Amino acid sequence: MLLDEIKLHNFNVNEIDKISFRDIDFIIKFFKENTCVYSEDSNSNYFYTRFLSAMFYRENCYNCKYACKQRVSDITIGDFWGLQSQKEEFIEEYKGISLVMPNTIKGENFVKQCMQNMVYEKRSVEEAVNGNYQLQYPSKKHKKYDTFMKVYANSNYERACKKTRNLKQVLKDIKIINNTYKKIKGR
């Protein structure tokens, strides 16, 4: 789906050598030769708004039996949500806080071996679970998921995105179009 987003903005997929969309500011950026050639706020970007709202995850994400604190892997790695107000200076310096949660003795031993190369702070598992719903329950399917998938399968990505916009997004798009028109007309 992200490749469709690149095509939508008229980039040659082969020219893009890096995509960033998980930074702390939630801005999607496309890079060519280490230069940002496109950036857009998550609220304005088709891919990002639908990604963050669980519009087009894989079907198993909505029924994941592993979306709980009892994990089957040796280590769980993810975002550690909920510490923003407590660790603002840390977030500024390191661009976010990651969760590294050993689930087995093997995982615990591995994390201990890596600690000399990490800036870390031990926190409780309950705190990690409270801030991360993926450790509590599976993703909830977006109410327009079926519409998006049907239009995407029968038409294209852009049409599926437009078909599933909410009223707020439509009004925002109209405002952008009007402002662009005014700039072109020199008003």
TAMOHU-V834213 format. One record per backbone hydrogen bond with DSSP energy under -1.0 kcal/mol. NH is the residue of the N-H (numbers start at 1). CO is the residue of the C=O. E is the energy in kcal/mol with one decimal. If there is no record, write none. Layout:
NH,CO,E / NH,CO,E
This chain:
5,1,-1.5 / 6,2,-2.0 / 7,3,-2.2 / 8,4,-2.2 / 9,5,-1.2 / 10,7,-2.0 / 11,6,-2.0 / 15,12,-2.0 / 17,31,-2.4 / 18,31,-1.2 / 20,29,-2.5 / 26,23,-1.8 / 28,40,-2.4 / 29,20,-2.7 / 30,38,-2.5 / 31,18,-2.9 / 32,35,-2.6 / 35,32,-1.5 / 37,30,-2.5 / 38,30,-1.2 / 40,28,-2.0 / 42,26,-1.8 / 44,41,-1.7 / 49,45,-2.7 / 50,46,-1.9 / 51,47,-2.8 / 52,48,-3.0 / 54,51,-1.4 / 55,50,-3.0 / 61,58,-1.6 / 62,59,-1.2 / 68,66,-2.3 / 76,101,-2.3 / 78,99,-1.9 / 80,97,-2.7 / 87,83,-2.4 / 91,87,-2.5 / 92,88,-2.5 / 93,89,-2.0 / 94,90,-2.8 / 95,91,-1.9 / 99,78,-3.6 / 101,76,-3.1 / 103,74,-3.3 / 104,74,-1.2 / 108,104,-2.5 / 109,105,-2.6 / 110,106,-2.0 / 111,107,-2.5 / 112,108,-2.2 / 113,109,-1.7 / 114,110,-1.3 / 115,111,-1.1 / 117,114,-2.3 / 118,115,-1.7 / 128,124,-1.6 / 129,125,-2.7 / 130,126,-2.6 / 131,127,-1.3 / 132,129,-1.0 / 135,132,-2.1 / 136,133,-2.0 / 137,133,-2.7 / 139,61,-1.4 / 142,54,-1.4 / 145,142,-2.0 / 148,144,-2.7 / 149,145,-2.7 / 150,146,-2.3 / 151,147,-2.7 / 152,148,-2.9 / 153,149,-2.4 / 154,150,-1.9 / 155,151,-1.9 / 160,156,-2.0 / 161,157,-2.6 / 162,158,-2.5 / 163,159,-2.4 / 164,160,-1.2 / 165,162,-1.0 / 170,166,-2.2 / 171,167,-2.6 / 172,168,-2.0 / 173,169,-2.7 / 174,170,-2.3 / 175,171,-2.2 / 176,172,-2.3 / 177,173,-2.4 / 178,174,-2.7 / 179,175,-2.5 / 180,176,-2.4 / 181,177,-2.5 / 182,178,-2.3 / 183,179,-2.0 / 184,180,-2.2 / 185,181,-2.3 / 187,182,-2.8
